[in-house]
Amino acid sequence: MWAVQLLIEWIIYRVQGCRMTWIQSILPCLTLLGGAIIIMISIDIGGWRGLGYGLLGFILGTSGLLTLVTVAITALVLRRRGRNM
C-alpha cells in the first residue's frame, strides 16, 4: 500500500513538471485520516469483523504516515538542492 502511494506521489510530481505541490502533502493526510475513521468504525462493529477492519485501518493509517514523512523529507532535500517547490 505504501509503494502504491509513493507511485501516485511520483506520478503527480512528474505531471506537475518535477515540482512539489500542495496536493502531495494533502493526499497522505487524507489517507491517515481515512485509516483513523476506519479504526473508529471498527470499534463500533466489535468482534472478529471489527478486529479485521481495525487492522485495515491501522495499515492504511501507517501507510499514510510513512508517505507523509517521505514527502516531507523529499521536500526538504529538494529545497536544499535549490529546486522550485
N, C-alpha and C positions, 0 to 999 in steps of 0.2 A: 504494500500500500504506500509506503514511504517512497519507493522507487517510482511509482506511478505519479505521485505528487511532484517529485523532483523533475520528472519528464515534462509534466504540464508547465511547471515553472520555467524550464529551459525553453520550451516552445514559445511561451509568452515573451521571454527575453529575446529570442531570435526574431519574432514577429515585430516587436517594438523597435527593432533596429539596434540590438545589443545595448539597450539601456534598461536600467532598473526602474520600474514604475510602481505606483502605489498599489496596483492590483496584486502585485506579487507579495505584498505584505498582508493584504486582506484575505486572500484565499486560505492560507494556513490558519488564520484566526477563525475563519468560518468552520474549518474542519475541526479545530479544537472545540469550538462551541457546539458543533453537532455531536461530537463524542460525549460532551458533558450532558447534553439533552438526552441522548440515548441511555446514559447511565441513570439519569433521574427517572426515566420511564421504566427502566428495568427494575428499579427499586419498587416501583408501584406494582409491577407484574408479579414479582416474587417467584419462588420455586426454581425448578431447573431451567425453565424458559427465561426467567428473569436473569439467572446467572449467565446464560448464553448471551443475552442482549447486553448485560453488563460487561462481559469480556469484549464484545464487539465495540462497545462504546469506548472502553479502555484502549483498545488497539487503534481506533480512529483518532482519539484524543492524543495518544502518544505520537502517532504519525504526524498530526498537525503541529505538535510541539517541536518535533525534530525538524520538520520542514521550515517552521518559523525561525528556528535557530540557524539552520543552514542558509536561509535567505538573508538573515541579519549579518552573518559572517561574510557572505558574498558581497553584500552592500558595503561593508567596511573595507574589504580588500579592494573592491573597485574604486572606492573613494580615495584610498591611499595611493592607488596607482594613477589617480588623476582622471579617471574616465567620467563621462557625464552620467548623472543619475536622474 
